[in-house]
Amino acid sequence: GAGVSQSPSNKVTEKGKDVELRCDPISGHTALYWYRQSLGQGLEFLIYFQGNSAPDKSGLPSDRFSAERTGGSVSTLTIQRTQQEDSAVYLCASSSTRQGSGYTFGSGTRLTVV
Amino acid sequence: QKEVEQNSGPLSVPEGAIASLNCTYSDRGSQSFFWYRQYSGKSPELIMSIYSNGDKEDGRFTAQLNKASQYVSLLIRDSQPSDSATYLCAVSAGTDDMRFGAGTRLTVKP
């Protein structure tokens, strides 16, 4: 696609429920990144994919968080048993493999856990 | 020590003035440097990239890089209220290892 597409744009869920966030990167971008941004805070790195593999999962805050990417394209970030501290904007970005290329971010999913 | 450091601000400048945003980084192997702009409630967008020491100009924006001092800056000339946003500095040593600063909030007052 022309840009990075994320869905849903907003999600309100009850504490303890599972949620799935989706990211569709720019066509041809092999690298995909998930970040989290709490209100007024900076970007918190969660996980990075190169193709379908995830060389760097170091940022996932707990084992309730998981992510997968299939077909080298769409990625889903799953949060199990959501907690109120999971409330944040979840941003996806993609980039080409050309060294020095910047990231293109999606518009984000605003997750609110009530 | 944070890998990429920026003053959180807020930085306030009057309309028409030059806004100067600064960033330092710790990894001497860094090769690529970026500035992103993030409006409130929006996602970051790439506005400048720089790879070599010196200045790079794009319209009202100038990025400056000094690898010896591990310092990168962004100058915004003739600042406009529409430039009010948070500016994120990002640094990369390879292809997939970008590190972001926490951002500097800029306010341009009419």
Backbone of each chain as ProteinMPNN parsed JSONL, in Angstrom:
{"seq_chain_A": "GAGVSQSPSNKVTEKGKDVELRCDPISGHTALYWYRQSLGQGLEFLIYFQGNSAPDKSGLPSDRFSAERTGGSVSTLTIQRTQQEDSAVYLCASSSTRQGSGYTFGSGTRLTVV", "coords_chain_A": {"N_chain_A": [[0.813, -1.197, 0.0], [0.158, 2.396, -0.058], [0.921, 3.574, 2.28], [1.719, 2.911, 5.762], [-0.556, 0.881, 7.3], [-2.723, 0.7, 10.025], [-4.82, -1.158, 12.212], [-7.324, -1.818, 14.748], [-8.106, 1.746, 14.736], [-8.806, 2.781, 17.132], [-9.269, 1.195, 20.271], [-11.171, -0.037, 22.815], [-11.081, -1.923, 25.67], [-11.961, -4.41, 28.082], [-10.385, -4.926, 31.215], [-8.334, -7.758, 31.455], [-9.179, -8.996, 29.155], [-8.231, -10.27, 25.879], [-6.423, -8.699, 23.216], [-5.994, -7.911, 19.737], [-3.811, -6.326, 17.567], [-3.335, -4.858, 14.416], [-1.017, -4.555, 11.698], [-0.221, -3.331, 8.553], [2.334, -3.155, 6.438], [4.265, -0.864, 4.303], [4.293, -1.822, 0.938], [6.81, -4.034, -0.045], [8.583, -3.255, 1.897], [10.74, -4.787, 4.039], [11.395, -4.744, 6.697], [9.869, -4.402, 9.859], [8.427, -2.733, 12.593], [7.358, -2.519, 15.972], [6.175, -0.136, 18.254], [5.487, 1.425, 21.41], [3.671, 4.081, 22.848], [3.129, 5.937, 25.542], [0.946, 8.396, 27.028], [2.242, 11.552, 26.52], [4.811, 10.617, 26.595], [7.969, 9.207, 25.383], [8.948, 7.119, 22.555], [8.597, 3.679, 22.988], [10.396, 0.889, 22.314], [9.228, -2.2, 21.075], [9.262, -4.654, 19.44], [10.913, -6.101, 16.617], [10.766, -7.04, 13.221], [12.346, -8.814, 10.629], [11.598, -9.659, 7.559], [9.771, -12.575, 8.096], [10.817, -13.278, 10.489], [11.783, -12.607, 13.886], [14.29, -10.978, 14.956], [14.797, -9.389, 17.145], [13.337, -9.283, 20.1], [13.463, -7.943, 22.355], [12.173, -5.814, 23.566], [9.616, -6.457, 24.377], [7.309, -6.132, 26.94], [6.315, -8.05, 28.741], [5.409, -11.549, 29.157], [2.85, -11.574, 28.317], [2.642, -10.283, 26.015], [2.844, -10.756, 22.548], [3.936, -11.264, 19.168], [3.48, -11.672, 15.675], [4.417, -12.244, 12.268], [3.352, -12.746, 9.044], [3.957, -14.109, 5.811], [5.788, -12.193, 5.223], [4.626, -9.755, 5.384], [1.856, -8.559, 6.647], [1.513, -7.865, 10.126], [0.678, -8.936, 13.408], [0.067, -7.812, 16.659], [-0.348, -9.162, 19.749], [-1.978, -8.858, 22.798], [-2.373, -10.401, 25.759], [-4.716, -10.963, 28.404], [-5.242, -8.243, 29.237], [-4.042, -5.331, 30.964], [-4.523, -2.329, 32.915], [-2.264, -0.727, 32.717], [-1.416, -1.25, 30.195], [-2.595, 0.488, 28.529], [-2.184, 2.707, 25.917], [-0.745, 4.279, 22.976], [-0.203, 2.276, 20.245], [2.251, 1.939, 17.949], [3.134, 1.185, 14.633], [5.814, 0.692, 12.386], [7.515, 0.733, 9.225], [10.318, -0.141, 7.13], [12.663, 0.053, 4.399], [15.366, -2.129, 3.343], [17.513, -0.688, 2.756], [20.457, 0.833, 3.763], [20.362, 3.475, 6.01], [17.846, 4.302, 5.438], [14.891, 5.827, 6.535], [12.197, 5.381, 8.928], [8.76, 4.679, 8.229], [5.867, 5.549, 9.756], [2.774, 4.121, 10.888], [-0.594, 5.274, 11.586], [-1.259, 4.504, 14.077], [-2.656, 2.612, 16.885], [-4.909, 3.369, 19.306], [-5.094, 2.17, 22.428], [-7.249, 1.498, 25.044], [-7.627, 0.372, 28.227], [-10.111, -0.63, 30.334]], "CA_chain_A": [[0.0, 0.0, 0.0], [0.858, 3.66, -0.133], [1.462, 3.91, 3.584], [1.568, 1.871, 6.767], [-1.943, 0.877, 7.745], [-2.933, 0.016, 11.3], [-6.214, -1.283, 12.632], [-8.224, -0.677, 14.631], [-7.498, 3.015, 15.126], [-9.1, 2.883, 18.559], [-9.778, -0.038, 20.861], [-11.445, -0.009, 24.252], [-11.279, -3.293, 26.097], [-12.036, -4.599, 29.53], [-9.23, -5.558, 31.852], [-8.356, -9.214, 31.43], [-9.472, -9.505, 27.81], [-7.135, -10.28, 24.906], [-6.62, -7.83, 22.058], [-5.087, -8.079, 18.596], [-3.583, -5.113, 16.797], [-2.851, -5.266, 13.099], [-0.206, -3.605, 10.948], [0.045, -3.678, 7.157], [3.415, -2.217, 6.102], [4.403, -0.447, 2.914], [4.651, -2.939, 0.075], [8.231, -4.114, -0.34], [9.375, -3.011, 3.105], [10.935, -6.067, 4.708], [11.555, -4.529, 8.134], [8.649, -3.921, 10.517], [8.709, -2.422, 13.992], [6.267, -2.1, 16.864], [6.526, 0.73, 19.371], [4.389, 1.835, 22.273], [3.862, 5.447, 23.316], [2.162, 6.371, 26.552], [0.62, 9.814, 26.919], [3.3, 12.485, 26.884], [6.099, 9.941, 26.722], [8.669, 8.895, 24.146], [8.675, 5.834, 21.919], [9.143, 2.495, 23.656], [10.557, -0.193, 21.34], [8.671, -3.486, 21.499], [9.742, -5.804, 18.685], [11.316, -5.818, 15.243], [10.739, -8.17, 12.297], [12.988, -8.768, 9.315], [10.815, -10.719, 6.936], [8.867, -13.188, 9.06], [11.499, -13.609, 11.737], [11.898, -11.506, 14.838], [15.609, -11.049, 15.581], [14.886, -8.598, 18.37], [12.09, -9.256, 20.872], [13.921, -7.504, 23.671], [11.345, -4.778, 24.144], [8.293, -6.908, 24.842], [7.345, -5.868, 28.387], [6.003, -9.239, 29.543], [5.014, -12.686, 28.305], [1.478, -11.376, 27.826], [2.766, -9.657, 24.699], [3.459, -11.561, 21.497], [3.711, -10.71, 17.834], [3.878, -12.517, 14.563], [4.321, -11.652, 10.933], [3.191, -13.822, 8.075], [4.109, -13.739, 4.406], [6.654, -11.025, 5.1], [3.817, -8.552, 5.219], [1.028, -8.13, 7.787], [1.917, -8.293, 11.461], [-0.292, -8.738, 14.49], [0.573, -7.734, 18.028], [-1.396, -9.671, 20.631], [-1.8, -8.633, 24.232], [-3.279, -11.269, 26.501], [-5.069, -10.571, 29.783], [-4.826, -6.833, 29.277], [-4.016, -4.598, 32.228], [-4.706, -0.898, 32.7], [-0.985, -0.123, 32.319], [-1.197, -1.49, 28.772], [-3.215, 1.599, 27.79], [-1.169, 3.5, 25.218], [-0.846, 4.212, 21.519], [0.713, 1.276, 19.681], [2.656, 2.408, 16.633], [3.866, 0.275, 13.759], [6.594, 1.374, 11.36], [8.234, -0.164, 8.332], [11.415, 0.484, 6.405], [13.336, -0.796, 3.432], [16.631, -2.626, 3.886], [18.596, 0.209, 2.342], [21.034, 1.47, 4.938], [20.097, 4.893, 6.101], [16.446, 4.643, 5.18], [14.131, 6.106, 7.75], [10.989, 4.605, 9.161], [7.46, 5.276, 7.981], [4.967, 5.11, 10.81], [1.333, 4.126, 10.719], [-1.285, 6.266, 12.411], [-1.344, 4.006, 15.441], [-3.88, 2.111, 17.53], [-5.033, 3.858, 20.688], [-5.681, 1.125, 23.258], [-7.68, 1.898, 26.373], [-8.069, -0.772, 29.027], [-10.958, -0.089, 31.41]], "C_chain_A": [[0.852, 1.253, 0.0], [1.501, 4.03, 1.185], [1.331, 2.71, 4.502], [0.152, 1.973, 7.342], [-2.076, 0.095, 9.042], [-4.428, -0.038, 11.609], [-6.311, -2.09, 13.915], [-7.504, 0.617, 14.998], [-7.701, 3.269, 16.613], [-9.656, 1.562, 19.048], [-9.952, 0.179, 22.354], [-11.765, -1.431, 24.661], [-11.344, -3.367, 27.616], [-10.781, -5.296, 30.03], [-9.401, -7.068, 31.844], [-8.665, -9.817, 30.075], [-8.212, -9.478, 26.949], [-7.467, -9.328, 23.775], [-5.593, -8.156, 20.98], [-5.02, -6.782, 17.826], [-2.91, -5.513, 15.493], [-2.053, -4.15, 12.439], [0.058, -4.147, 9.551], [1.094, -2.694, 6.643], [3.367, -1.782, 4.648], [4.887, -1.642, 2.097], [6.138, -2.897, -0.255], [9.136, -3.817, 0.846], [9.506, -4.327, 3.878], [11.045, -5.919, 6.225], [10.288, -3.897, 8.705], [8.906, -3.803, 12.008], [7.405, -2.091, 14.724], [6.854, -1.262, 17.998], [5.263, 0.998, 20.188], [4.694, 3.237, 22.769], [2.742, 5.785, 24.3], [2.02, 7.875, 26.471], [1.778, 10.678, 27.401], [4.686, 11.882, 26.99], [6.736, 9.693, 25.348], [8.274, 7.537, 23.607], [9.365, 4.705, 22.678], [9.193, 1.362, 22.634], [9.993, -1.49, 21.903], [9.328, -4.653, 20.779], [10.01, -5.386, 17.24], [11.274, -7.115, 14.436], [11.582, -7.835, 11.069], [12.398, -9.944, 8.551], [9.838, -11.263, 7.969], [9.521, -13.478, 10.401], [11.683, -12.367, 12.589], [13.248, -11.59, 15.541], [15.684, -10.342, 16.927], [13.521, -8.51, 19.024], [12.328, -8.608, 22.235], [12.989, -6.518, 24.351], [9.996, -5.232, 24.656], [8.272, -6.861, 26.364], [7.029, -7.077, 29.254], [5.59, -10.362, 28.599], [3.549, -12.606, 27.892], [1.486, -10.798, 26.413], [3.422, -10.644, 23.735], [3.148, -10.916, 20.158], [4.133, -11.733, 16.803], [3.723, -11.742, 13.269], [4.284, -12.785, 9.934], [3.348, -13.289, 6.658], [4.979, -12.523, 4.197], [5.894, -9.735, 4.977], [3.118, -8.199, 6.525], [1.563, -8.695, 9.098], [0.766, -8.059, 12.436], [0.44, -8.734, 15.825], [-0.576, -8.141, 18.938], [-1.029, -9.388, 22.079], [-2.842, -9.477, 24.954], [-3.533, -10.698, 27.89], [-4.669, -9.119, 30.031], [-4.961, -6.243, 30.68], [-4.144, -3.11, 31.923], [-3.406, -0.233, 32.261], [-0.634, -0.396, 30.855], [-1.801, -0.368, 27.922], [-2.142, 2.51, 27.218], [-1.543, 3.541, 23.742], [0.216, 3.234, 21.032], [0.981, 1.661, 18.227], [3.43, 1.318, 15.903], [4.627, 1.119, 12.747], [7.225, 0.335, 10.454], [9.347, 0.604, 7.638], [11.952, -0.496, 5.378], [14.667, -1.243, 4.035], [17.799, -1.733, 3.498], [19.124, 0.931, 3.579], [20.776, 2.957, 4.9], [18.684, 5.277, 5.773], [15.733, 4.842, 6.507], [12.929, 5.195, 7.863], [9.766, 5.399, 8.708], [6.495, 4.687, 8.991], [3.521, 5.061, 10.32], [0.714, 5.14, 11.673], [-1.562, 5.781, 13.828], [-2.687, 3.433, 15.835], [-3.869, 2.624, 18.96], [-5.781, 2.807, 21.493], [-6.007, 1.679, 24.631], [-8.223, 0.673, 27.089], [-8.847, -0.233, 30.234], [-11.296, -1.18, 32.438]], "O_chain_A": [[2.081, 1.198, 0.05], [2.516, 4.725, 1.209], [0.893, 1.636, 4.089], [-0.266, 3.032, 7.81], [-1.601, -1.036, 9.146], [-5.185, 0.888, 11.314], [-5.474, -2.96, 14.159], [-6.392, 0.571, 15.524], [-6.866, 3.894, 17.268], [-10.412, 0.891, 18.345], [-9.009, 0.531, 23.062], [-12.627, -2.074, 24.062], [-10.843, -2.494, 28.325], [-10.201, -6.142, 29.349], [-10.464, -7.592, 32.179], [-8.446, -11.009, 29.858], [-7.255, -8.762, 27.245], [-8.631, -9.159, 23.411], [-4.485, -8.61, 21.264], [-6.048, -6.204, 17.473], [-2.038, -6.381, 15.462], [-2.359, -2.968, 12.593], [0.507, -5.282, 9.389], [0.785, -1.521, 6.433], [2.547, -2.26, 3.865], [5.779, -2.378, 2.519], [6.663, -1.871, -0.687], [10.333, -4.101, 0.798], [8.51, -4.904, 4.313], [10.809, -6.88, 6.957], [9.713, -2.982, 8.116], [9.531, -4.675, 12.611], [6.491, -1.477, 14.173], [7.864, -1.613, 18.609], [4.14, 0.822, 19.717], [5.843, 3.553, 23.078], [1.574, 5.901, 23.928], [2.878, 8.555, 25.909], [2.234, 10.554, 28.537], [5.629, 12.546, 27.422], [6.127, 9.934, 24.305], [7.376, 6.883, 24.136], [10.559, 4.772, 22.969], [8.154, 0.922, 22.142], [10.243, -1.84, 23.056], [9.889, -5.543, 21.419], [9.41, -4.444, 16.723], [11.7, -8.165, 14.918], [11.534, -6.722, 10.546], [12.678, -11.099, 8.871], [9.153, -10.493, 8.642], [8.845, -13.882, 11.347], [11.733, -11.242, 12.092], [13.353, -12.203, 16.604], [16.539, -10.661, 17.754], [12.652, -7.764, 18.573], [11.504, -8.714, 23.144], [13.006, -6.392, 25.576], [9.296, -4.459, 25.31], [9.117, -7.477, 27.014], [7.446, -7.118, 30.412], [5.441, -10.153, 27.396], [3.061, -13.487, 27.185], [0.476, -10.821, 25.71], [4.422, -11.282, 24.064], [2.215, -10.123, 20.036], [5.025, -12.549, 17.034], [3.011, -10.741, 13.187], [5.115, -13.692, 9.99], [2.932, -12.174, 6.344], [4.934, -11.887, 3.144], [6.436, -8.728, 4.522], [3.728, -7.604, 7.414], [2.004, -9.842, 9.168], [-0.008, -7.111, 12.3], [1.32, -9.558, 16.073], [-1.649, -7.539, 18.904], [0.091, -9.65, 22.518], [-4.045, -9.285, 24.776], [-2.673, -10.036, 28.472], [-3.867, -8.817, 30.915], [-5.849, -6.598, 31.455], [-3.9, -2.683, 30.795], [-3.443, 0.736, 31.502], [0.332, 0.16, 30.334], [-1.538, -0.29, 26.722], [-1.293, 3.021, 27.949], [-2.519, 2.925, 23.313], [1.392, 3.358, 21.374], [0.075, 1.703, 17.396], [4.265, 0.627, 16.485], [4.129, 2.154, 12.302], [7.444, -0.806, 10.86], [9.326, 1.832, 7.565], [11.732, -1.704, 5.467], [15.048, -0.787, 5.113], [18.942, -1.997, 3.872], [18.373, 1.548, 4.334], [20.955, 3.61, 3.871], [18.339, 6.458, 5.821], [15.957, 4.109, 7.47], [12.68, 4.35, 7.003], [9.739, 6.627, 8.791], [6.327, 3.47, 9.07], [3.104, 5.842, 9.465], [1.41, 5.778, 12.463], [-2.037, 6.539, 14.674], [-3.714, 3.717, 15.218], [-2.944, 2.352, 19.726], [-6.969, 2.578, 21.267], [-5.15, 2.256, 25.301], [-9.156, 0.023, 26.619], [-8.311, 0.52, 31.047], [-11.998, -0.913, 33.414]]}, "seq_chain_B": "QKEVEQNSGPLSVPEGAIASLNCTYSDRGSQSFFWYRQYSGKSPELIMSIYSNGDKEDGRFTAQLNKASQYVSLLIRDSQPSDSATYLCAVSAGTDDMRFGAGTRLTVKP", "coords_chain_B": {"N_chain_B": [[23.491, 6.088, 31.087], [21.585, 7.566, 28.562], [21.048, 6.437, 25.2], [20.398, 8.193, 23.143], [20.064, 11.538, 23.551], [17.967, 14.253, 24.31], [16.932, 17.6, 25.025], [14.008, 17.947, 26.872], [12.383, 20.103, 26.736], [9.651, 22.419, 27.444], [10.495, 24.147, 24.396], [10.269, 27.414, 23.55], [9.63, 29.713, 21.026], [9.385, 32.864, 19.325], [7.186, 33.611, 16.583], [8.697, 33.564, 13.384], [11.278, 33.528, 14.288], [14.452, 31.736, 14.728], [14.427, 28.361, 15.459], [16.222, 26.15, 17.469], [17.165, 22.908, 17.795], [18.546, 20.323, 19.685], [20.666, 17.39, 19.927], [22.323, 14.654, 21.359], [24.379, 11.716, 21.07], [25.377, 8.377, 21.992], [26.612, 6.168, 20.748], [29.433, 5.668, 18.961], [29.645, 4.409, 16.558], [27.505, 5.131, 15.031], [25.803, 5.879, 12.037], [23.737, 6.967, 10.568], [21.369, 9.577, 10.723], [18.47, 11.089, 11.968], [15.631, 13.261, 11.876], [12.447, 13.467, 13.247], [9.129, 14.664, 13.137], [6.46, 15.135, 15.345], [3.208, 15.757, 15.629], [0.779, 16.679, 18.093], [-1.113, 13.977, 19.17], [-0.734, 12.622, 16.839], [1.169, 10.44, 14.605], [4.771, 9.936, 14.393], [6.583, 11.661, 11.798], [8.973, 11.495, 9.227], [11.268, 14.059, 8.703], [13.844, 14.985, 8.123], [17.009, 13.707, 7.112], [20.408, 12.85, 7.706], [23.779, 12.125, 6.897], [26.453, 12.685, 6.668], [29.162, 14.617, 8.029], [28.573, 18.066, 8.7], [26.352, 20.453, 7.195], [22.948, 20.109, 6.167], [20.499, 21.222, 4.088], [17.007, 21.815, 3.76], [14.578, 23.456, 2.493], [13.097, 25.398, 4.95], [14.375, 24.057, 6.906], [17.372, 22.956, 8.482], [19.677, 20.478, 8.96], [22.318, 19.604, 11.117], [25.405, 17.99, 11.541], [27.861, 16.635, 13.656], [30.113, 14.391, 13.973], [32.412, 13.911, 15.462], [31.947, 15.213, 17.845], [29.684, 13.922, 18.501], [27.087, 14.859, 17.998], [24.044, 16.195, 16.908], [21.942, 18.461, 15.221], [18.94, 20.388, 14.661], [17.845, 23.05, 12.799], [15.292, 25.404, 12.53], [14.257, 27.743, 10.408], [12.638, 30.985, 10.255], [10.381, 30.378, 11.917], [7.128, 28.977, 12.226], [3.773, 29.024, 13.578], [2.652, 26.584, 12.868], [4.765, 24.875, 13.037], [4.882, 24.026, 15.575], [5.319, 21.341, 17.615], [6.401, 18.061, 18.675], [9.756, 17.183, 18.41], [11.635, 14.522, 17.335], [14.74, 13.05, 17.707], [16.691, 10.649, 16.0], [18.869, 7.856, 15.728], [21.069, 5.71, 13.948], [23.11, 2.823, 13.556], [23.278, 0.797, 11.766], [21.189, -1.052, 9.66], [18.776, -1.638, 10.877], [18.442, -0.687, 13.477], [17.518, 1.598, 14.795], [17.588, 4.188, 17.172], [15.658, 6.16, 19.293], [15.42, 9.479, 20.576], [13.856, 11.063, 23.424], [12.48, 13.254, 22.637], [11.879, 16.743, 21.862], [9.762, 19.271, 22.84], [8.399, 21.763, 20.909], [7.207, 25.047, 20.843], [5.796, 27.519, 18.904], [5.166, 30.816, 19.101], [2.616, 33.029, 18.061]], "CA_chain_B": [[23.455, 7.138, 30.062], [20.703, 7.242, 27.459], [21.764, 6.36, 23.935], [20.103, 9.415, 22.395], [19.561, 12.494, 24.535], [17.438, 15.535, 23.856], [16.234, 18.384, 26.031], [12.573, 17.683, 26.711], [11.677, 21.353, 26.53], [9.332, 22.948, 26.125], [11.237, 25.234, 23.797], [9.304, 28.373, 23.033], [10.23, 30.769, 20.217], [8.362, 33.683, 18.664], [7.024, 33.418, 15.134], [9.709, 34.218, 12.572], [12.608, 33.308, 14.863], [15.093, 30.449, 14.447], [14.345, 27.362, 16.529], [17.392, 25.274, 17.444], [16.904, 21.678, 18.545], [19.824, 19.639, 19.816], [20.614, 15.966, 20.229], [23.613, 13.973, 21.464], [24.239, 10.265, 21.029], [26.51, 7.725, 22.66], [27.247, 5.141, 19.928], [30.318, 6.281, 17.96], [29.468, 3.709, 15.288], [26.296, 5.602, 14.37], [26.064, 6.291, 10.663], [22.589, 7.649, 9.973], [20.771, 10.447, 11.727], [17.148, 11.475, 11.468], [14.713, 14.072, 12.675], [11.035, 13.22, 13.029], [8.21, 15.626, 13.742], [5.243, 14.479, 15.82], [2.165, 16.634, 16.121], [0.016, 16.108, 19.197], [-2.138, 13.015, 18.772], [-0.393, 12.023, 15.543], [2.364, 9.602, 14.636], [5.962, 10.651, 13.906], [6.858, 11.679, 10.371], [10.362, 11.805, 8.936], [11.419, 15.34, 8.017], [15.214, 15.205, 7.674], [18.011, 12.686, 7.372], [21.749, 13.348, 7.429], [24.708, 11.003, 7.03], [27.83, 13.177, 6.639], [29.411, 15.817, 8.819], [28.255, 19.321, 8.045], [24.972, 20.919, 7.157], [22.067, 19.696, 5.066], [19.376, 22.148, 4.097], [15.8, 21.443, 3.016], [13.612, 24.503, 2.765], [13.389, 26.147, 6.179], [15.035, 23.145, 7.849], [18.779, 22.609, 8.305], [20.233, 19.514, 9.905], [23.755, 19.754, 11.28], [25.984, 16.797, 12.147], [29.269, 16.663, 14.053], [30.347, 13.037, 14.501], [33.476, 13.947, 16.475], [31.31, 15.638, 19.092], [28.501, 13.078, 18.673], [26.079, 15.897, 18.153], [23.254, 16.497, 15.712], [20.971, 19.495, 15.547], [17.96, 20.786, 13.641], [17.477, 24.459, 12.848], [14.089, 25.762, 11.779], [14.262, 29.19, 10.177], [11.324, 31.595, 10.052], [9.461, 29.448, 12.574], [5.708, 29.249, 12.09], [2.981, 28.288, 14.578], [2.425, 25.215, 12.405], [5.931, 24.069, 13.394], [4.722, 23.589, 16.965], [5.233, 19.884, 17.623], [7.537, 17.419, 19.339], [10.754, 16.767, 17.425], [12.362, 13.346, 17.794], [16.03, 12.73, 17.09], [16.891, 9.2, 15.917], [20.233, 7.534, 15.322], [21.185, 4.315, 13.547], [24.45, 2.389, 13.156], [23.16, -0.172, 10.678], [19.97, -0.934, 8.876], [17.548, -1.926, 11.614], [18.734, -0.498, 14.901], [17.319, 3.002, 15.099], [17.306, 4.547, 18.566], [14.989, 7.451, 19.345], [15.413, 10.287, 21.772], [12.534, 11.248, 24.029], [11.8, 14.349, 21.941], [11.824, 18.114, 22.381], [8.506, 19.921, 22.47], [8.591, 23.124, 20.415], [6.03, 25.902, 20.697], [6.057, 28.769, 18.191], [4.092, 31.723, 19.514], [2.331, 34.076, 17.052]], "C_chain_B": [[22.548, 6.685, 28.922], [21.482, 7.26, 26.17], [21.595, 7.616, 23.106], [19.451, 10.383, 23.377], [19.116, 13.785, 23.865], [16.884, 16.279, 25.064], [14.732, 18.226, 25.8], [11.782, 18.938, 26.408], [10.7, 21.599, 27.663], [10.251, 24.088, 25.706], [10.216, 26.167, 23.163], [10.039, 29.46, 22.269], [9.115, 31.607, 19.599], [8.322, 33.376, 17.171], [8.078, 34.214, 14.382], [11.126, 34.015, 13.074], [13.185, 31.969, 14.383], [14.942, 29.551, 15.678], [15.528, 26.416, 16.378], [17.16, 24.091, 18.369], [18.172, 20.833, 18.534], [19.666, 18.196, 20.275], [22.049, 15.454, 20.35], [23.374, 12.473, 21.516], [25.503, 9.612, 21.548], [27.264, 6.734, 21.774], [28.097, 5.775, 18.83], [30.225, 5.606, 16.594], [28.247, 4.159, 14.517], [26.627, 6.199, 13.014], [24.951, 7.148, 10.062], [21.84, 8.377, 11.076], [19.493, 11.052, 11.151], [16.469, 12.426, 12.441], [13.288, 13.752, 12.249], [10.246, 14.311, 13.732], [6.947, 14.876, 14.146], [4.284, 15.542, 16.36], [1.375, 15.91, 17.199], [-1.086, 15.195, 18.678], [-1.883, 12.341, 17.44], [0.851, 11.164, 15.675], [3.56, 10.381, 14.084], [6.076, 10.581, 12.385], [8.29, 12.143, 10.158], [10.445, 13.134, 8.191], [12.833, 15.576, 7.504], [16.053, 13.963, 7.973], [19.367, 13.278, 7.001], [22.732, 12.238, 7.733], [26.156, 11.446, 7.126], [27.958, 14.408, 7.527], [29.08, 17.067, 8.012], [26.775, 19.627, 8.115], [24.24, 20.33, 5.96], [20.802, 20.536, 5.174], [18.226, 21.609, 3.265], [14.731, 22.462, 3.365], [13.996, 25.293, 4.008], [14.151, 25.315, 7.211], [16.505, 22.935, 7.472], [19.175, 21.618, 9.388], [21.743, 19.685, 9.936], [24.294, 18.529, 12.027], [27.454, 17.019, 12.454], [29.558, 15.325, 14.723], [31.422, 13.039, 15.582], [32.893, 14.318, 17.846], [30.052, 14.823, 19.407], [27.275, 13.941, 18.917], [25.378, 16.113, 16.819], [22.201, 17.525, 16.11], [20.041, 19.737, 14.371], [17.642, 22.257, 13.862], [16.228, 24.657, 11.996], [14.079, 27.275, 11.645], [12.849, 29.685, 9.97], [10.23, 30.697, 10.649], [8.02, 29.927, 12.458], [4.94, 28.51, 13.196], [2.724, 26.841, 14.177], [3.628, 24.302, 12.652], [5.853, 23.558, 14.825], [4.428, 22.096, 16.987], [6.351, 19.364, 18.52], [8.472, 16.889, 18.255], [11.611, 15.659, 18.029], [13.648, 13.192, 16.997], [16.172, 11.211, 17.091], [18.244, 8.919, 15.277], [20.315, 6.05, 14.995], [22.625, 4.004, 13.143], [24.405, 1.452, 11.959], [21.889, 0.046, 9.911], [18.71, -1.027, 9.719], [17.682, -1.669, 13.113], [18.53, 0.936, 15.334], [16.955, 3.207, 16.563], [16.758, 5.961, 18.58], [15.277, 8.164, 20.657], [13.989, 10.477, 22.255], [11.768, 12.405, 23.399], [11.889, 15.672, 22.663], [10.538, 18.746, 21.898], [8.775, 21.376, 22.116], [7.244, 23.823, 20.322], [6.462, 27.178, 20.003], [4.88, 29.685, 18.456], [3.879, 32.821, 18.482], [2.67, 35.457, 17.601]], "O_chain_B": [[22.702, 5.589, 28.383], [22.459, 7.996, 26.037], [22.532, 8.059, 22.442], [18.411, 10.08, 23.962], [19.787, 14.326, 22.986], [16.418, 15.657, 26.019], [14.249, 18.356, 24.675], [10.665, 18.874, 25.896], [10.882, 21.051, 28.75], [10.718, 24.878, 26.527], [9.403, 25.749, 22.339], [10.971, 30.068, 22.796], [8.015, 31.102, 19.374], [9.312, 32.937, 16.584], [8.33, 35.379, 14.688], [12.082, 34.303, 12.354], [12.505, 31.18, 13.726], [15.29, 29.941, 16.793], [15.803, 25.934, 15.28], [16.981, 24.255, 19.576], [18.796, 20.652, 17.488], [18.682, 17.829, 20.917], [22.897, 15.79, 19.524], [22.316, 12.011, 21.946], [26.573, 10.22, 21.545], [28.443, 6.478, 22.017], [27.564, 6.351, 17.882], [30.672, 6.162, 15.591], [27.97, 3.622, 13.444], [27.606, 6.93, 12.863], [25.192, 7.952, 9.162], [21.693, 7.883, 12.194], [19.453, 11.471, 9.994], [16.703, 12.395, 13.649], [12.958, 13.762, 11.063], [10.646, 14.812, 14.783], [6.424, 14.072, 13.373], [4.523, 16.142, 17.408], [1.31, 14.681, 17.216], [-1.896, 15.599, 17.844], [-2.717, 11.574, 16.959], [1.507, 11.154, 16.716], [3.379, 11.378, 13.385], [5.716, 9.579, 11.767], [8.762, 13.065, 10.822], [9.779, 13.322, 7.173], [13.007, 16.307, 6.529], [15.826, 13.265, 8.962], [19.466, 14.106, 6.095], [22.56, 11.493, 8.698], [27.005, 10.694, 7.603], [26.993, 15.14, 7.747], [29.284, 17.113, 6.799], [26.051, 19.128, 8.976], [24.82, 20.088, 4.901], [20.131, 20.556, 6.206], [18.433, 21.021, 2.203], [14.063, 22.355, 4.394], [15.113, 25.802, 4.099], [14.524, 25.822, 8.269], [16.839, 22.761, 6.3], [19.027, 21.888, 10.58], [22.373, 19.888, 8.898], [23.712, 18.089, 13.018], [28.203, 17.526, 11.62], [29.278, 15.149, 15.909], [31.351, 12.248, 16.522], [33.313, 13.786, 18.874], [29.431, 15.011, 20.453], [26.541, 13.776, 19.891], [26.005, 16.202, 15.764], [21.639, 17.461, 17.203], [20.321, 19.342, 13.239], [17.229, 22.665, 14.947], [16.128, 24.138, 10.884], [13.914, 28.0, 12.626], [11.966, 28.93, 9.565], [9.282, 30.313, 9.964], [7.73, 31.117, 12.577], [5.406, 27.484, 13.692], [2.591, 25.969, 15.036], [3.522, 23.086, 12.493], [6.676, 22.741, 15.238], [3.419, 21.642, 16.447], [7.145, 20.138, 19.055], [8.038, 16.233, 17.308], [12.226, 15.828, 19.082], [13.637, 13.203, 15.766], [15.815, 10.556, 18.07], [18.698, 9.652, 14.399], [19.707, 5.224, 15.676], [23.28, 4.806, 12.478], [25.384, 1.33, 11.222], [21.543, 1.171, 9.552], [17.663, -0.533, 9.301], [17.082, -2.378, 13.92], [19.29, 1.446, 16.158], [16.122, 2.491, 17.118], [17.322, 6.859, 17.954], [15.368, 7.538, 21.713], [13.034, 10.099, 21.576], [10.56, 12.534, 23.594], [11.964, 15.734, 23.89], [10.25, 18.761, 20.702], [9.314, 22.13, 22.926], [6.274, 23.275, 19.798], [7.389, 27.849, 20.455], [3.745, 29.383, 18.089], [4.835, 33.476, 18.066], [2.5, 36.457, 16.904]]}, "name": "protein", "num_of_chains": 2, "seq": "GAGVSQSPSNKVTEKGKDVELRCDPISGHTALYWYRQSLGQGLEFLIYFQGNSAPDKSGLPSDRFSAERTGGSVSTLTIQRTQQEDSAVYLCASSSTRQGSGYTFGSGTRLTVVQKEVEQNSGPLSVPEGAIASLNCTYSDRGSQSFFWYRQYSGKSPELIMSIYSNGDKEDGRFTAQLNKASQYVSLLIRDSQPSDSATYLCAVSAGTDDMRFGAGTRLTVKP"}
